[in-house]
Amino acid sequence: MDLRIGSFRYDNTEALFDGSVTVAGAGSTTMSTAATLPEIFGRLAREEVEVSEFGLTFFLRALDQGVPLVAIPAFPVRLFRHSAVFVHAGSGITGPADLVGKTIGEFGVYGQDPGVWMKGILADEHGFKPEANRWVIGGLDHPAPPFEFTSHPHPDGLDITTAPEGRALSGMLESGEIDALFTANVPQPFLDGSPNITRLFPDYETVERDYYRRTGNFPIMHTVVARRDLLAANPGLARAVYTAFDDAKEAGADRYRKFRRLYEAPVMLPWANALMEENDRLFGEDWWPYGVSANRSELDTFLRYHHEQGLSKRRWTVEEIFAPELLDT
């Protein structure tokens, strides 16, 4: 059996791309990537690959539409997202309570994975109510329509519009046309040093580390998915794919562990060794775990947020969305 797999090229998938890790039992494995993650997700939606990295929200939306997909508990992307909320310097927003009644942009779709996490965290910890805001969906640094590869559910009565033709959200934030932005990527004007854009949580690392200490949640953005009929027709394939992604992740992690002896000199990042030591104290040796059991809290939390925010028709459970033979991982 030949297998086509789509993924971004991360340090935790590099071993799959260079061939040092393969999927056991597959006749051949063809890895493909793209310039952007939406392109990778779209290939799965068009069935151009059999297995792919996929955003959690897009996976759940597909399940709601009856698409026969199933998740494999490997998580190529997980990020703390307090840092992903940006505000216009003249908006009067100095903390979460000031978001009430403001106009907020969101990249590509209402309810991107980082948006789901941050709306949920802000709701849990600061009483945030998305229905109290106006929402604008569009491209981040370049004008773009809402994503075409996914559905666009949202609660009735929510004030959602698309960005004006020819406008991108980062420019609208810089000019003050929107007050805040929930985003997957850092807006280019901020990277360029614009004085008009700041973060909702300027000291985001301190806030995010505190969040982890209190909740134990390291937010998951993406999982690996496959078609149910493919896995049903190939017993053992789900575990083989999981093992390959897990081995590739471990190969990436081992590079960092070995580099510690060299003060992380092969990584062009000052004080990387100090960061590794600090993260070891916080996370333990496996700071990026795969499998269901080590990630049940994050998964349950995301599933709850997704339903509470009106993005799922019902509250999915972990047991329903992952391949049954991998629930013991």
Secondary structure as GFF3:
##gff-version 3
##sequence-region A 1 329
A	DSSP	beta_strand	2	6	.	.	.	ID=ss1
A	DSSP	alpha_helix	14	17	.	.	.	ID=ss2
A	DSSP	beta_strand	28	32	.	.	.	ID=ss3
A	DSSP	alpha_helix	37	45	.	.	.	ID=ss4
A	DSSP	beta_strand	51	55	.	.	.	ID=ss5
A	DSSP	alpha_helix	56	64	.	.	.	ID=ss6
A	DSSP	beta_strand	69	72	.	.	.	ID=ss7
A	DSSP	three_ten_helix	82	84	.	.	.	ID=ss8
A	DSSP	beta_strand	85	88	.	.	.	ID=ss9
A	DSSP	three_ten_helix	96	99	.	.	.	ID=ss10
A	DSSP	beta_strand	103	107	.	.	.	ID=ss11
A	DSSP	alpha_helix	113	126	.	.	.	ID=ss12
A	DSSP	three_ten_helix	130	132	.	.	.	ID=ss13
A	DSSP	beta_strand	134	138	.	.	.	ID=ss14
A	DSSP	beta_strand	159	162	.	.	.	ID=ss15
A	DSSP	alpha_helix	169	175	.	.	.	ID=ss16
A	DSSP	beta_strand	180	182	.	.	.	ID=ss17
A	DSSP	alpha_helix	188	191	.	.	.	ID=ss18
A	DSSP	beta_strand	197	199	.	.	.	ID=ss19
A	DSSP	alpha_helix	204	215	.	.	.	ID=ss20
A	DSSP	beta_strand	222	227	.	.	.	ID=ss21
A	DSSP	alpha_helix	228	233	.	.	.	ID=ss22
A	DSSP	alpha_helix	237	259	.	.	.	ID=ss23
A	DSSP	three_ten_helix	260	262	.	.	.	ID=ss24
A	DSSP	alpha_helix	272	283	.	.	.	ID=ss25
A	DSSP	three_ten_helix	293	295	.	.	.	ID=ss26
A	DSSP	alpha_helix	296	308	.	.	.	ID=ss27
A	DSSP	alpha_helix	318	321	.	.	.	ID=ss28
A	DSSP	three_ten_helix	324	326	.	.	.	ID=ss29
###
